[in-house]
């Protein structure tokens, strides 16, 4: 990552606008954890949490910490047409195999999947990272069995390593 740090919200694509998470987002984000497909690749069992509310609160608090610590963080995706929160996407400062990387991560609520929102959102954040010289490369860390996320990465021209 370059020495520049800029991480704005209110980014806009054709159908989406972003905003940073707040503690009050737990009310709608909790529903994400009700769907086993959503959480299949998240390794939630390692956290010692027991309820969807705890998972949602933990995930949101982690993003708020990321904002504070200048490590980017997932942002809320709002459907411009309906003003509905449909998921999260954003840049994440990660360490992978001892190297600092900038990841694009995305999570879409079940009713909004398979409509291109993840691809559109990831593309928005990738473009933002390069436009603002935040990094020389963007990655996505994806389980090899997570075919939907792999498809999003391929559509955004991320290559498998």
N, C-alpha and C positions, 0 to 999 in steps of 0.2 A: 504494500500500500504506500502511496506517496505521502508526503508530510501534510498534505491538505486534508482538512476535515470539514466537511459540509454535509449535513444530512437534514434536508428539508422534508416537510410533508406538503400536502395539497398538490402532489404530482397528478397529472391528468393524462389519460389515454382516451381513446374514442368512447369507451363505456364506463370508465372507472375514474374515481378520484381517491386519493389516499389521505389518511390523517394518522397521527401518532396515537397509540393506545393510551387509555387512562384506566384507572382502577374500575370505573363504572362499566367498562366494556365486558366485564365478567358475566353480566346478565345475559347477553346474547351469545358470547363465546362458549359458555358452558355446554351449549347444544352440540358443538363440534365433537365433544368427547362421548356423546351418547351413541355414536355410530362406530361399531367395531372396525369398519373399513378405514375410517379416518385415523385411528390410532394404531393400526397394525404395525407400522414401522417406526413408532415414536419411542419405544423402550420405556414406557411410563412405569412399568413395574419396578424399575431401578430407583425410583424416587421415594418410595415408601408412602405414597399418598393413597387415599382410599376412596375419594369421591370425585365426580366430574367437576364439582365446584372447586375442589382443591387443585385439580389439574389445571383448570382454566385460570385460577388465581395465580398459581405458580408460573404458568407460561406468560401471562401478562406482566407480572412483576419482573420476570427475567428480561423482557423487552424494555421495560421502563429503566431497569438498571443499565442495559446496553446503551440507551439514549444518554443517560447521565455519564457513563464511562467512555463516551465517544467510540462505541463499538457498533454503531448503527442500530439495527433492531427491526423486527417485523412491524409493519404498519397495517392499519385497517384498510380494507378495500371496500369502497362504497359504490354501489351501482348508481350511476348518475340518473338513470331513468326513474328508478323507484326510491332512491335515497336509502336503500337497504344495505346493511353490512353483510357482505357475502363471504368474507374470509380475511386472511392475512397474507402479506407478502412483504419482502424487504431484503435489504442487504444485511449480512451478518459477518462481523470480523471473527475469523476462526483460526485455529492453529491445526494444521493437518500435516502429520508426519514431520513435526518440528518446523514447519514453514508457515508464516502468516499468509492467510488467504482471505479473499473477499468472496463470500458465498451469497447466492440469491436463493432464498427459501420461500416456500409458498404452501398454504393450506387453505382449501376452499370448502365451505360448507356443502354438504351432500346435495341439496336442491339446486346448486349452481354449478355442479361439475359437468364436464363434457359439453361445455358451451364456449370453450376457449378463454375463459377468464384467467386461468392460471398462466397460460402462455402470454396473454396480453399483459398481465401484471408483471411477470418476470421480465418480459421484454422492456417494459417501462423502467424498471429498476436497473437493468443492465445498461440501458442507454444513459440513464442518469449517472451511473458510476463512471462511464467513459467520458461523457460530456463534461463532467466536473473534475476529471483527472484524479479520481479517488483511488484508482488501482490500475495495474497493467493487465490484469486478467480477472475474470469472474468464474467461479466454479459452482457446482451444485453437488453436495454429498448426498447420494441416493442409494438406497438398498437395491441390489441387482434384481430383486423380485418385485420392486415397486414400478410396474410397467407404465402406469399413468404418469408418474413423475419423470420417468425416463423419456417418455414421449414429449413432454413439455420441454425438457432440456434439449432434445434433438431438434424440435421446432425452433428453438432459440439458438441453434448452431453451437451448442456446447458439445464438446467431443468427449467420448468415454476414455478414461485412463484406468 
